[in-house]
Each structure stands twice: as C-alpha cells, then as structure tokens.
Amino acid sequence: MNAVTATRHEPDDDPNAIRVSGIIQPVQLRALMKRHEDQLEEDAADRIFSLMGTLLHDVLEKSAQSFDHCTTEEALSTEILGWKVTGHYDLTEFILDGEWLTDWKLTSVYAMKDKDLKPEWDAQVNIYAHLLRLNGKIVSKAQIVAIGRDWSRSRASRESDYPQRQVIVKPVPLWSSETVNAYLHERVALHQRADREGIWPECTEEERWARPAKWAIMKKGNKKATKLCDSEKDAQGWLEQILGGKNSYSIDYRPGESIRCQSYCPVSHLCEQAKKLHSTLSDTLENSIKVAQTQKETA
C-alpha cells in the first residue's frame, strides 16, 4: 500500500513553481485539483499503473547508468513570467552530432493506436529538449518509447489495426526554441490566472480525449460495424446507395464520449463542464432510444 501511494505527485510547495507535467495539464483540471485538494480521495488500486511505470523507469535508469554516453533523470529548470518551470527527462544519449532524447511511456494500447503523437507527449518532450538546449546541450533527435501495458498477442494476430508489437518507438518532431518559448509563456500565463484570479478556460475536445458521435451501419448478427459515418444523413445515404436499403442492415447511433472526463479525471465530479457534458449525453441517449423504438413500431 505504501509503495502504491508513494507514486502520487504532491503539489509544489512553492506557489511560484510548476512542473513540466503541470504545464501540459489542462488548466481547469489542475486548478480544480488545487482548489479541492483536501476533498479528493483516491483508491490505491487506481495507482497500480503509476507504480508499474515508476518501477519501469527505475529499472531502465539503472541500466542506462552503466553506459558512459547516457544521462538519466537530470533535473532542469528555467524561469517563465516569474515562475520556475522544472522537469526531469528520462534519458539522453550522446550519439555522433548531439543528444538523442528518449522518454518512456507505459501506456494503454488505445494511446499507441493513434497515428498522431499525443499533443501532451509532444509538448512535454519538446519542453525537455528546450531545457537541455538552455543548458548547453545540442538535441538532434527526440523519441518516445511507448510500452503497451494492456497489449494482447492474440489480438495482434487477429486484428490488422491493432499494434503488432508491445513496444513501439514514436519519433517526436523538434520544435524551434521560439515555438517552445511561446508555448511556455502562454501556458504559464493561463495557470497563473487560474491560481491568482480563479479564472480558467474549459477543457478542449483534445484535452477531454473526446471521441465524436458516430452512426454505425450494422449487419444483423454482426458485432462489428460494417461502416461508421459522421452523420445520420451520411449513414442513410450510404445504406441506400451502396446496399440498396437491404433490410438485413440497420443504423445504430453511437454517442460521443469524453474519455478523460468519464474515466481518468480525478475532479470530474466537481467540474461544471463535465456535468453539462454528462447531462447533454443523457438527453441524446434518451432521444436516440425513443427514435429507435419509433422506427421499430413503424417498420
């Protein structure tokens, strides 16, 4: 139990300091966590993956320390708008013309399936690269080594769109120093306003890990959709034109989801935006059920 709870990141004691992990957090999430810190409870079981990640980093760090050309877990910092921004990168290797920066992620297969790099990963690694440059290092390449904690060999053999390996390397395009500096100033200003004035922006779709609503064309007896459409009109048109309106097919509405709000945000129960989204989703689902019932009655 102590090992699990020890993985929890405690808030910064210095009100004028912020970690890189805090910089990239949704401003609303961080602000609500700080405001309601004494009210938050967390099941120790929810920290298991954090414990696994900590153990993974410890093993990899000890292994890398045996090589002269590697540097691990070095603490770096810079000052932005009067705040101290601090970060600990995972590993740099000096190879030929400069440093190769590597960040390890023990993550879900869902995150690995995304073709695009997760925005928060992109920003985090580029901030580390920026901090290294400020300390006289030449970062020539950056990458993320993603390890699927829930990867399944049997699913990989059955599904072509499933990650075929448990470990994949995702290159991280390097931002210019000007781009990173502008990003840091923008994010620090937003977090400062949240701390000092209690004003913050709602989480964006990207920050909520939002999945848009879809209309699924289903063949009777199949669990997997034949096709997913972005609107009911598109689904109806596809069904009529491509399938000739065959009665063996139906259209099922799949409502949009905010994955982070539903399963991964510790303050969603205190968040007005999350409450509004849940209410809207409930209304949409109720209307969809009524429409489906009407269609069956008139069929």
C-alpha positions in Angstrom: 0.0 0.0 0.0 2.8 2.5 0.9 4.6 1.7 -2.4 1.4 2.5 -4.4 0.5 5.7 -2.6 4.2 6.9 -2.8 3.8 7.3 -6.6 1.3 10.1 -6.2 2.7 13.5 -7.2 2.3 16.0 -4.4 1.6 19.6 -5.3 4.5 22.1 -5.4 5.3 23.7 -2.1 6.4 26.9 -3.9 3.4 28.8 -5.3 5.7 30.3 -7.9 6.9 26.9 -9.3 5.4 24.5 -11.7 6.5 21.1 -13.1 6.5 20.3 -16.8 3.8 17.7 -16.1 1.7 20.6 -14.6 2.4 22.9 -17.5 0.9 20.4 -20.0 -2.1 19.5 -17.8 -5.5 21.0 -18.7 -5.6 24.3 -16.8 -9.1 23.6 -15.5 -8.1 20.1 -14.2 -5.0 21.5 -12.3 -7.0 24.4 -10.9 -9.8 22.2 -9.6 -7.3 19.8 -8.1 -5.5 22.6 -6.2 -8.8 24.2 -5.1 -10.3 21.0 -3.8 -7.1 19.2 -2.7 -8.5 18.4 0.8 -11.6 16.9 -0.7 -10.0 14.5 -3.1 -10.0 10.8 -2.4 -8.2 8.2 -4.5 -8.4 4.4 -4.4 -5.0 2.9 -4.1 -5.9 0.4 -6.8 -6.1 3.3 -9.2 -2.3 3.9 -8.7 -1.2 0.5 -9.8 -0.3 1.6 -13.3 1.7 4.5 -11.8 3.6 2.1 -9.6 4.3 -0.1 -12.6 5.6 3.0 -14.5 7.8 4.0 -11.6 9.3 0.5 -11.4 9.9 0.5 -15.2 11.7 3.9 -15.1 13.8 2.7 -12.1 15.0 -0.4 -14.0 15.7 1.4 -17.2 17.5 4.2 -15.4 19.8 1.8 -13.6 20.5 0.0 -16.8 21.4 3.2 -18.7 23.7 4.4 -15.9 26.1 1.7 -16.9 26.9 3.5 -20.2 29.2 6.4 -20.3 27.3 8.2 -23.1 24.0 8.2 -21.3 22.5 10.7 -18.8 19.3 9.9 -16.9 16.7 11.7 -14.8 18.6 15.0 -14.7 16.6 17.9 -13.2 16.5 21.1 -15.2 14.7 24.4 -14.9 14.0 27.8 -16.4 12.1 30.9 -15.3 8.9 32.0 -17.2 6.9 35.0 -16.2 8.3 34.9 -12.7 7.6 31.2 -12.2 10.2 28.4 -12.0 9.5 25.6 -14.5 11.1 22.3 -13.6 11.4 19.0 -15.3 13.1 15.6 -15.1 13.6 14.0 -18.5 14.1 10.2 -18.8 17.2 9.7 -20.9 19.7 11.4 -23.2 22.3 9.6 -25.2 25.2 11.3 -26.9 25.4 9.9 -30.4 27.6 11.5 -33.1 26.3 15.0 -33.6 24.3 15.6 -30.4 21.9 14.3 -27.8 19.2 11.9 -28.5 16.3 12.5 -26.0 14.2 9.5 -25.1 11.0 9.5 -23.0 9.5 6.1 -21.9 5.7 5.8 -21.5 3.9 2.8 -20.0 0.6 3.4 -21.6 -2.6 1.9 -22.9 -2.9 0.3 -26.3 -5.5 2.9 -27.2 -2.8 5.6 -26.9 -0.5 3.5 -29.1 -3.0 3.1 -31.8 -3.2 6.8 -32.6 -1.2 7.6 -35.7 -0.6 11.1 -34.5 1.5 11.8 -31.4 -0.5 12.7 -28.3 -0.3 16.5 -28.0 0.8 16.4 -24.3 3.6 14.0 -25.1 4.7 16.2 -28.0 4.8 19.3 -25.8 6.4 17.5 -22.8 9.3 16.1 -24.8 9.9 19.4 -26.6 10.0 21.3 -23.3 12.6 18.8 -22.1 14.6 19.4 -25.3 14.3 23.2 -24.8 15.6 22.9 -21.2 18.5 20.8 -22.4 19.4 23.5 -25.1 19.3 26.1 -22.4 21.9 24.1 -20.5 24.2 24.0 -23.5 23.2 20.6 -25.0 22.6 20.0 -28.7 19.4 17.9 -29.1 19.4 16.4 -32.5 16.6 13.8 -32.1 13.8 13.1 -29.8 11.6 10.0 -29.4 9.0 8.3 -27.2 9.3 4.6 -26.4 5.7 3.5 -25.7 5.1 0.2 -23.9 1.5 -1.2 -24.0 0.6 -2.2 -20.5 -2.6 -4.0 -21.8 -1.2 -5.3 -25.1 -2.5 -8.7 -26.2 -0.6 -11.0 -28.5 -3.8 -12.8 -29.6 -5.5 -9.6 -30.6 -2.4 -8.5 -32.5 -2.6 -11.8 -34.5 -6.4 -11.3 -35.2 -6.7 -7.5 -35.8 -4.7 -5.7 -38.5 -5.3 -2.3 -36.9 -4.1 -3.4 -33.5 -0.4 -2.6 -32.6 1.6 -5.5 -33.7 4.3 -5.1 -31.0 4.1 -4.3 -27.4 6.8 -1.7 -27.7 6.8 0.9 -30.4 9.0 4.0 -31.0 7.3 7.3 -31.9 9.6 10.0 -33.3 9.0 13.5 -31.8 9.5 16.3 -34.3 11.6 19.0 -32.6 10.1 22.5 -32.2 12.1 25.6 -32.6 13.2 27.4 -29.4 10.9 30.3 -30.3 7.9 27.9 -30.6 8.6 26.2 -27.2 9.2 29.6 -25.5 5.9 30.9 -26.8 4.1 27.8 -25.7 5.6 28.1 -22.2 4.6 31.7 -21.8 1.1 31.0 -23.0 0.6 28.0 -20.6 2.2 29.7 -17.6 0.0 32.7 -18.1 -3.1 30.6 -18.1 -2.1 28.6 -15.0 -1.1 31.9 -13.2 -4.5 33.4 -13.9 -6.2 30.3 -12.7 -4.2 30.4 -9.4 -4.5 34.1 -8.8 -7.9 35.0 -10.2 -9.8 31.7 -10.2 -10.4 32.1 -13.9 -9.6 29.3 -16.4 -10.8 28.0 -19.8 -12.9 24.9 -20.1 -11.1 21.8 -21.4 -10.9 21.5 -25.1 -12.1 18.4 -27.0 -8.4 17.4 -27.3 -7.8 17.7 -23.6 -11.0 15.7 -22.8 -9.8 13.0 -25.2 -13.2 13.4 -26.9 -14.5 10.8 -29.4 -17.1 12.2 -31.8 -20.5 10.7 -32.2 -20.8 8.1 -35.0 -23.6 6.4 -36.9 -22.8 2.7 -37.3 -24.2 0.6 -40.2 -24.7 -2.8 -38.7 -25.4 -6.1 -40.4 -27.8 -8.3 -38.4 -25.8 -10.9 -36.4 -22.5 -8.9 -36.5 -21.0 -7.2 -33.5 -18.6 -5.1 -35.6 -19.9 -2.2 -37.7 -19.8 -2.5 -41.5 -19.1 1.2 -41.7 -19.0 4.2 -39.4 -20.4 7.5 -40.6 -20.2 11.1 -39.2 -23.9 11.9 -39.6 -27.2 10.1 -39.8 -27.7 11.6 -43.3 -24.4 10.1 -44.5 -25.4 6.7 -43.0 -28.8 6.7 -44.6 -27.3 7.7 -48.0 -24.6 5.1 -47.8 -27.1 2.4 -46.8 -29.4 3.3 -49.7 -26.8 3.8 -52.4 -24.3 1.1 -51.6 -26.5 -1.5 -50.0 -29.8 -0.8 -51.8 -31.6 -0.3 -48.5 -31.3 -4.0 -47.6 -33.4 -5.0 -44.6 -30.5 -7.0 -43.2 -28.8 -3.8 -42.2 -29.6 -1.2 -39.6 -28.2 2.1 -38.3 -27.1 2.4 -34.7 -26.3 5.7 -33.1 -23.1 5.8 -31.1 -22.9 8.9 -28.9 -19.7 10.9 -28.5 -17.6 10.4 -25.4 -15.1 12.4 -23.3 -12.8 9.6 -22.3 -10.8 11.6 -19.8 -13.9 13.1 -18.1 -15.5 9.7 -17.8 -12.6 7.5 -16.6 -9.4 9.4 -15.9 -10.2 12.8 -14.4 -10.0 13.0 -10.5 -12.1 16.1 -10.4 -14.8 15.4 -12.9 -17.4 15.2 -10.1 -16.5 18.7 -9.2 -16.4 20.1 -12.7 -19.3 22.1 -14.1 -18.3 21.4 -17.7 -18.2 17.6 -17.1 -21.7 17.8 -15.5 -23.0 19.7 -18.5 -21.5 17.2 -20.9 -23.0 14.3 -19.0 -26.4 15.9 -19.0 -26.3 16.5 -22.7 -25.1 12.9 -23.3 -28.0 11.6 -21.3 -30.5 13.6 -23.2 -29.1 12.5 -26.5 -29.2 8.9 -25.5 -32.8 9.2 -24.3 -33.8 10.7 -27.7 -31.9 8.0 -29.6 -33.8 5.3 -27.7 -37.1 6.9 -28.5 -36.3 7.2 -32.2 -35.2 3.6 -32.3 -38.4 2.5 -30.7 -40.5 4.5 -33.1 -38.6 3.0 -36.1 -39.4 -0.5 -34.8 -43.0 0.3 -34.3 -43.4 1.7 -37.8 -41.4 -0.9 -39.6 
